[in-house]
């Protein structure tokens, strides 16, 4: 069993290396180009905001805020310590990732023994049913993880293609940002849209319409489609809960715990669905008797 798990780990690492090899070169190129163009984009943003303030005197001092922002961000460095401290934290993050991988490996290897020890807490006549419930809940959680990754992939591909069609530079980078931020509940789609909107500010009009307006509308449509259509259906396919229950779970999770509640709402709802279903089934059996 341990050998099979090692083979799966090796296959996953090989797959990630192959995908990274295909996407890494254009992604690095776009990132370097974006970083090189960032000072000019920043200067253009200051000039545009200053022109707007000159034209509309009632506007606040936006250009001053933008001019002070790099200094404010640089001032935040005192909270992060020296370069050596940053390096240690980076190494600590790598160590944490490796630790999680090893813990996952040992949990997969020793999981059956842990589950059997847990089942000894229940009477022998009920342990089989408890094991089935645990297995069902585990399948729900695994489906939720796959659904989250699938959502990130869908949004990343859609945004990357849309950015290329709209003539935005760095479409691969924008798609990657959108796909990663999709994993952040509620604010993720908004965070993913900010770089594209800022870049579109300095692009020429498209079909005599300001490109920034078209990009903002595109991201708004993607966000609405994601929250109202894609998420419910992907979660129904991956987790097995209805779109209506998905939306209700998200709303309740946001209301109770904010972003964390939104992140945990669907797997918790799936687990509760399994438990409630078992309770109802037990009640029906008792009623027949």
Secondary structure by P-SEA (a helix, b strand, c coil): caaaaaaaaaaaaaaaaaaaaacaaaaaaaaaaaaaaaaaaaaaaaaaaaaaaaacccccaaaaaaaaaaaaaaaaccccccaaaaaaaaaaaaaaaaaaaaaaaaaaaaaaaaaaaaacccccccaaaaaaaaaaaaaaaaaaaaaaaaaaaaaaaaaaaaaaaacccaaaaaaaaaaaacccccaaaaaaaaaaaaaaccccccccccaaaaaaaaaaaaaaaaaccaaaaaaaaaccccaaaaaaaaaaaaaccaaaaaaaaaaaaaaaaaaaaaaaaaaaaaaac
